[in-house]
């Protein structure tokens, strides 16, 4: 799951890759700097021991009795402090007729201790290094050389506590890793900020797309980096082309409707001529022409809706459409003196779709209510979590619950005595579903039918 998240997230890719590289760089830098410091301190430590050994060698002489003497002791004050950690010692090596003598001379820092350095076959003057256990069992680092004066061989040794070498290294590495850790945290935070700031334009693009999808804008608007602008421009071009295709589809659908209606009207008039009323063929032609008209009206409405239902950036205010339709219905049904009531005021509500489709759906429902109402029609508009609900109630006789699903089918009419094609409710239901909405029929509080149209809202 984590790998899938890492693979599918651009943010995780950038942040993860940067953090891994920072961690590797800090580990390599810490190890490398630690090694360099270790080598430097070790070289300095050995150089200091060798300097003391050279001073000891330079001041070594033999007296008249061939006893070893050091004219001037090495200058480091630690050599005079008991068990200070820095020591020197001179052993006499057995020669002809002589016995080896250990610690013929030694520094005051050794106190009562002596250095037990393993014997070796070193050449005269060469410096060798050893590691031994010194006073109180402390590990010592020893540099020693053998010198010969007047056929007498002496072994000179300078030793130092290894803690004087390791302690600075440990302390340095502790401070180093602490500093690198703080640096790593700072770099990680910088990487996080870089990813957040670098990907912020994508969030702006998402919001711009959201405005297009919610019909607040017809194209992506805003200021974007130069690297993203080509993508934004291409997307806006696609939106414009899509709108052009929709308009072309609507035009073609309208042209097809006009092209079919004329010959259908000619056929209908010919079939309904007075001299043809008793002709079986004429009645058959009239019946089929009526069927073809219904099919043309139905499928052209579907084609127009399908062309525009998913087009982004569309926004239609509800109030002007409802007010306009009410005025039309008041004139159409002026002889019946119907009362149209719109509540509450839908001034701030908008439909996410084409104005023509909203007029088609609401027009069918209001016209249907006007045909069946006795005296009053109520139109109520409300907003429900991203959805627009338009409820149209009439005080007519209503439709039985068992018949409500049936009347939503194409060409089905609740009463053949009332003028109509039986397509209004079916077309309205199909259009609403194309927009992701629905048409719900229920009993009205006025006593008649309540038709609730549910549509996406802006």
C-alpha distance (Angstrom), angle and dihedral (degrees) to the residues before:
residue distance angle dihedral
X1 . . .
X2 3.82 . .
X3 3.80 91.1 .
X4 3.80 90.8 50.5
X5 3.82 89.7 50.0
X6 3.81 90.5 48.7
X7 3.80 91.9 47.9
X8 3.80 95.9 46.9
X9 3.81 98.3 42.1
X10 3.78 119.2 79.1
X11 3.80 89.4 -166.1
X12 3.81 91.8 53.6
X13 3.80 91.5 46.7
X14 3.79 93.6 52.7
X15 3.78 95.5 40.6
X16 3.80 95.0 42.0
X17 3.80 93.7 47.4
X18 3.80 92.2 47.7
X19 3.81 94.1 47.2
X20 3.80 92.1 48.1
X21 3.80 90.8 50.6
X22 3.83 91.3 47.3
X23 3.81 90.9 50.3
X24 3.81 92.9 48.6
X25 3.81 92.0 46.2
X26 3.81 92.7 49.7
X27 3.82 92.5 47.2
X28 3.81 92.3 49.3
X29 3.82 92.1 44.0
X30 3.82 92.0 48.0
X31 3.77 93.1 48.7
X32 3.81 92.9 44.5
X33 3.80 95.5 46.8
X34 3.80 90.4 45.5
X35 3.79 91.1 52.7
X36 3.80 92.9 47.0
X37 3.79 91.9 49.8
X38 3.81 90.7 46.3
X39 3.78 91.2 52.9
X40 3.80 91.9 45.6
X41 3.81 94.6 50.0
X42 3.80 91.6 44.2
X43 3.82 91.0 51.2
X44 3.81 90.6 48.4
X45 3.80 90.9 47.1
X46 3.81 92.7 51.3
X47 3.82 90.8 43.8
X48 3.80 90.2 54.6
X49 3.83 91.6 49.0
X50 3.78 91.1 48.3
X51 3.79 91.0 48.7
X52 3.82 90.0 54.8
X53 3.81 89.5 45.6
X54 3.81 91.0 51.5
X55 3.80 91.1 49.4
X56 3.79 89.9 50.0
X57 3.80 91.5 48.9
X58 3.79 92.9 48.4
X59 3.81 93.2 52.2
X60 3.83 96.3 44.8
X61 3.87 116.5 112.0
X62 3.80 139.2 155.8
X63 3.83 121.3 -123.4
X64 3.84 126.9 -143.1
X65 3.81 90.1 -78.7
X66 3.84 90.1 50.7
X67 3.78 91.1 -111.0
X68 3.77 116.9 149.7
X69 3.78 116.8 -110.2
X70 3.79 133.7 179.3
X71 3.75 110.0 -146.8
X72 3.80 96.0 -162.3
X73 3.78 122.3 12.3
X74 3.83 119.7 -133.0
X75 3.78 111.0 -80.5
X76 3.83 100.5 -123.3
X77 3.84 106.5 114.7
X78 3.80 91.4 -147.5
X79 3.78 88.2 72.4
X80 3.83 88.7 68.6
X81 3.80 95.6 47.8
X82 3.82 114.7 88.6
X83 3.81 114.0 -110.6
X84 3.80 91.1 -7.7
X85 3.79 93.0 148.2
X86 3.83 96.8 -106.9
X87 3.82 118.1 90.7
X88 3.79 144.7 162.6
X89 3.79 131.9 -163.6
X90 3.85 138.8 177.7
X91 3.81 122.4 -149.6
X92 3.80 125.9 -170.3
X93 3.79 112.8 -129.9
X94 3.82 116.8 -141.6
X95 3.77 113.1 -100.0
X96 3.81 133.6 172.2
X97 3.80 107.9 -36.1
X98 3.82 91.2 -6.9
X99 3.81 135.7 111.4
X100 3.81 122.8 -136.9
X101 3.78 112.5 -104.2
X102 3.78 119.9 -158.2
X103 3.77 120.4 -143.3
X104 3.76 98.7 -0.3
X105 3.78 84.0 166.0
X106 3.79 130.2 13.8
X107 3.79 141.0 164.5
X108 3.79 121.0 -92.4
X109 3.82 88.1 -120.1
X110 3.85 89.0 72.5
X111 3.80 89.7 61.5
X112 3.83 105.0 -179.3
X113 3.81 94.2 -15.5
X114 3.78 129.4 97.9
X115 3.79 132.7 -157.8
X116 3.78 115.7 -112.0
X117 3.78 103.7 -156.8
X118 3.83 116.7 173.9
X119 3.79 115.2 -111.5
X120 3.79 119.7 -106.5
X121 3.76 137.5 179.9
X122 3.75 95.6 -116.3
X123 3.74 121.9 164.8
X124 3.78 119.5 -114.1
X125 3.83 110.8 -77.7
X126 3.82 98.1 6.8
X127 3.80 118.6 131.0
X128 3.80 119.0 -131.6
X129 3.75 131.2 -175.3
X130 3.80 127.9 -138.2
X131 3.77 138.6 173.7
X132 3.80 116.0 -142.2
X133 3.78 141.7 159.1
X134 3.78 108.8 -100.4
X135 3.81 135.0 -177.0
X136 3.80 114.4 -20.4
X137 3.80 89.7 7.8
X138 3.79 93.7 -71.7
X139 3.82 116.1 153.2
X140 3.80 112.0 -111.0
X141 3.77 132.0 -163.6
X142 3.82 109.6 -142.4
X143 3.79 133.3 -164.0
X144 3.80 115.1 -168.7
X145 3.80 139.5 173.4
X146 3.80 135.5 -180.0
X147 3.80 120.6 -130.5
X148 3.81 130.1 -176.3
X149 3.81 122.6 -145.8
X150 3.78 117.8 -178.5
X151 3.80 92.1 -20.7
X152 3.81 91.4 -49.6
X153 3.82 114.5 119.7
X154 3.76 119.4 -148.6
X155 3.79 129.3 -176.7
X156 3.80 115.1 -143.7
X157 3.83 120.5 -162.2
X158 3.78 134.4 -176.2
X159 3.82 117.7 -173.3
X160 3.81 135.6 -178.3
X161 3.78 134.6 -171.3
X162 3.83 108.6 -97.8
X163 3.80 89.5 -138.3
X164 3.81 86.2 72.3
X165 3.81 84.8 64.0
X166 3.81 102.2 36.5
X167 3.82 99.1 40.8
X168 3.85 96.1 64.1
X169 3.79 89.4 44.6
X170 3.81 92.9 52.0
X171 3.80 91.9 45.8
X172 3.79 91.9 47.6
X173 3.79 92.8 49.2
X174 3.81 90.5 49.0
X175 3.79 91.7 52.9
X176 3.80 90.5 41.4
X177 3.81 94.4 54.6
X178 3.78 90.6 44.5
X179 3.80 90.7 52.8
X180 3.79 92.1 44.7
X181 3.80 90.0 48.3
X182 3.81 90.9 54.1
X183 3.78 88.9 45.8
X184 3.82 89.9 50.3
X185 3.80 91.9 51.3
X186 3.79 90.1 49.0
X187 3.80 92.5 48.2
X188 3.82 91.0 46.6
X189 3.79 90.7 52.2
X190 3.81 89.6 47.3
X191 3.82 89.7 49.9
X192 3.80 90.2 50.1
X193 3.79 91.2 50.1
X194 3.78 90.4 46.4
X195 3.81 91.6 53.0
X196 3.81 92.3 45.4
X197 3.80 93.4 47.4
X198 3.80 93.1 39.8
X199 3.80 93.5 52.0
X200 3.81 95.4 39.7
X201 3.84 91.4 95.6
X202 3.80 88.6 59.5
X203 3.81 88.4 56.8
X204 3.78 88.4 50.0
X205 3.80 88.7 51.3
X206 3.79 89.7 51.1
X207 3.80 91.2 53.0
X208 3.80 90.9 46.5
X209 3.81 89.7 51.8
X210 3.80 89.1 47.7
X211 3.80 89.7 55.2
X212 3.79 89.2 51.4
X213 3.80 92.1 47.7
X214 3.81 92.1 48.6
X215 3.81 90.5 48.4
X216 3.81 94.0 -114.3
X217 3.81 88.7 123.0
X218 3.79 137.1 16.3
X219 3.80 95.0 -143.1
X220 3.78 139.2 19.2
X221 3.78 107.7 -80.2
X222 3.77 129.8 -174.2
X223 3.80 144.4 73.3
X224 3.79 113.6 -67.0
X225 3.84 133.6 174.0
X226 3.78 118.6 -90.5
X227 3.81 90.7 -108.3
X228 3.81 91.6 59.0
X229 3.80 100.5 37.8
X230 3.85 93.9 82.8
X231 3.82 88.9 56.9
X232 3.81 91.6 47.6
X233 3.80 91.5 48.2
X234 3.80 91.9 49.2
X235 3.79 91.1 49.3
X236 3.80 92.0 49.9
X237 3.79 88.7 49.6
X238 3.80 89.9 53.5
X239 3.82 90.1 49.7
X240 3.81 91.0 51.2
X241 3.79 91.7 47.7
X242 3.78 90.6 47.9
X243 3.80 91.2 52.1
X244 3.78 89.0 48.7
X245 3.81 91.1 51.8
X246 3.80 90.4 50.0
X247 3.78 92.2 50.4
X248 3.79 90.4 47.4
X249 3.81 90.4 50.3
X250 3.79 90.9 50.3
X251 3.79 91.2 49.2
X252 3.79 92.0 48.9
X253 3.79 90.9 47.7
X254 3.80 90.4 51.3
X255 3.79 91.5 46.8
X256 3.79 90.3 50.4
X257 3.81 90.7 49.7
X258 3.81 92.0 52.3
X259 3.79 91.4 43.9
X260 3.81 92.0 53.6
X261 3.79 99.3 39.0
X262 3.80 95.1 61.4
X263 3.84 97.5 55.5
X264 3.81 89.8 39.7
X265 3.81 90.1 53.9
X266 3.81 90.4 49.1
X267 3.81 91.1 50.8
X268 3.82 91.8 45.9
X269 3.81 92.9 49.6
X270 3.80 91.5 47.4
X271 3.79 92.2 48.7
X272 3.83 93.1 46.5
X273 3.80 95.3 48.0
X274 3.85 112.0 129.4
X275 3.77 93.7 -116.0
X276 3.86 90.8 53.0
X277 3.80 99.8 47.8
X278 3.79 93.7 100.1
X279 3.78 93.8 42.8
X280 3.82 113.1 107.9
X281 3.79 91.6 -150.6
X282 3.81 91.2 52.8
X283 3.80 91.9 50.6
X284 3.81 89.7 48.6
X285 3.81 91.3 50.0
X286 3.82 91.6 47.8
X287 3.78 91.2 49.8
X288 3.80 93.0 49.4
X289 3.80 92.8 44.9
X290 3.81 88.9 54.1
X291 3.82 89.9 50.0
X292 3.81 91.6 48.5
X293 3.82 90.5 50.3
X294 3.77 91.0 53.3
X295 3.79 92.1 48.3
X296 3.81 92.6 47.2
X297 3.80 92.6 48.9
X298 3.79 92.0 46.9
X299 3.79 98.6 46.5
X300 3.81 94.9 40.7
X301 3.79 89.0 54.1
X302 3.80 90.0 49.6
X303 3.80 91.8 47.5
X304 3.79 92.5 50.9
X305 3.79 92.2 47.7
X306 3.81 94.3 45.6
X307 3.79 89.6 52.8
X308 3.79 93.3 56.6
X309 3.81 107.9 23.7
X310 3.82 95.0 92.4
X311 3.78 98.8 33.9
X312 3.84 108.2 123.1
X313 3.77 123.9 -133.4
X314 3.82 97.2 38.0
X315 3.78 118.8 138.6
X316 3.79 129.9 171.7
X317 3.79 124.3 -177.0
X318 3.81 109.9 -131.0
X319 3.80 100.4 -150.4
X320 3.85 99.3 64.2
X321 3.81 91.1 47.5
X322 3.80 93.8 50.6
X323 3.80 93.9 43.7
X324 3.78 91.4 49.1
X325 3.80 93.6 48.9
X326 3.81 91.8 47.5
X327 3.81 90.8 53.8
X328 3.80 90.5 50.2
X329 3.81 93.1 48.5
X330 3.79 91.7 47.8
X331 3.80 89.2 57.5
X332 3.81 94.4 42.2
X333 3.80 92.8 50.3
X334 3.80 96.8 31.0
X335 3.81 91.9 128.3
X336 3.83 91.2 62.1
X337 3.84 95.1 50.4
X338 3.81 94.6 -139.4
X339 3.80 119.6 -173.1
X340 3.83 114.5 -131.4
X341 3.81 116.4 -162.8
X342 3.85 122.1 -173.2
X343 3.83 114.2 -164.3
X344 2.89 136.7 -152.4
X345 3.78 106.6 13.3
X346 3.87 105.1 -99.3
X347 3.82 93.6 -160.4
X348 3.83 96.3 131.3
X349 3.81 99.2 39.7
X350 3.80 124.1 99.5
X351 3.79 136.2 -176.7
X352 3.82 119.5 -130.1
X353 3.78 97.3 -131.6
X354 3.79 147.7 50.9
X355 3.80 120.5 -35.6
X356 3.83 91.1 -137.6
X357 3.80 91.1 55.9
X358 3.81 92.1 49.3
X359 3.81 90.0 49.1
X360 3.81 89.5 49.2
X361 3.81 94.0 51.2
X362 3.81 98.6 41.2
X363 3.79 91.9 39.8
X364 3.80 91.5 56.3
X365 3.80 92.8 47.8
X366 3.82 96.3 44.7
X367 3.80 91.2 45.1
X368 3.80 90.6 49.3
X369 3.82 90.6 49.5
X370 3.82 90.6 47.7
X371 3.80 91.2 54.5
X372 3.79 93.5 52.2
X373 3.82 103.3 32.7
X374 3.79 120.7 102.7
X375 3.81 98.2 -154.7
X376 3.83 114.4 -35.6
X377 3.80 137.5 56.1
X378 3.80 122.7 -178.5
X379 3.82 123.0 -161.5
X380 3.77 114.5 -165.7
X381 3.84 123.6 -175.5
X382 3.82 123.8 -165.4
X383 3.80 140.4 163.7
X384 3.82 120.2 -126.6
X385 3.84 118.3 -179.7
X386 3.78 100.6 -50.9
X387 3.81 93.3 -27.6
X388 3.78 131.6 102.3
X389 3.80 116.8 -142.1
X390 3.80 120.3 -163.6
X391 3.80 112.2 -175.5
X392 3.81 118.9 -168.0
X393 3.83 115.3 -167.1
X394 3.77 128.1 -174.4
X395 3.81 133.3 -175.2
X396 3.79 94.8 -132.1
X397 3.76 127.3 117.7
X398 3.84 93.1 -80.0
X399 3.79 129.0 -149.7
X400 3.77 125.5 -77.3
X401 3.80 114.8 -107.8
X402 3.80 91.7 -118.0
X403 3.82 90.5 56.0
X404 3.82 99.6 47.1
X405 3.80 96.7 87.5
X406 3.79 90.1 43.1
X407 3.82 95.6 57.2
X408 3.83 90.5 55.5
X409 3.79 89.9 68.8
X410 3.77 120.6 99.1
X411 3.79 115.7 -84.5
X412 3.79 95.3 2.1
X413 3.80 114.2 134.9
X414 3.79 125.2 -168.3
X415 3.81 91.2 -145.5
X416 3.80 125.1 17.1
X417 3.81 89.6 -156.5
X418 3.79 91.7 67.7
X419 3.83 114.2 79.0
X420 3.81 117.1 -110.4
X421 3.77 146.1 91.8
X422 3.80 99.2 -107.7
X423 3.81 90.5 -120.5
X424 3.81 101.2 100.9
X425 3.79 99.3 85.6
X426 3.81 93.0 38.0
X427 3.80 92.9 51.3
X428 3.80 91.1 45.7
X429 3.81 92.5 50.6
X430 3.81 92.3 48.3
X431 3.80 93.0 47.7
X432 3.81 91.5 49.1
X433 3.82 92.1 50.6
X434 3.80 91.4 49.1
X435 3.80 87.4 59.0
X436 3.80 91.3 48.1
X437 3.80 93.0 -101.1
X438 3.80 135.8 103.8
X439 3.80 145.9 -139.3
X440 3.80 116.1 -124.6
X441 3.80 124.0 -170.2
X442 3.81 120.4 -157.3
X443 3.79 142.0 151.1
X444 3.79 112.7 -75.1
X445 3.79 125.4 -131.3
X446 3.80 85.3 -127.6
X447 3.78 89.4 63.7
X448 3.78 98.9 -104.9
X449 3.81 133.0 73.9
X450 3.79 127.6 -42.7
X451 3.82 114.6 -154.9
X452 3.82 111.0 -168.1
X453 3.79 115.7 -165.1
X454 3.84 113.0 -160.9
X455 3.81 115.5 -163.7
X456 3.83 138.5 161.9
X457 3.79 111.3 -86.4
X458 3.78 130.9 -148.8
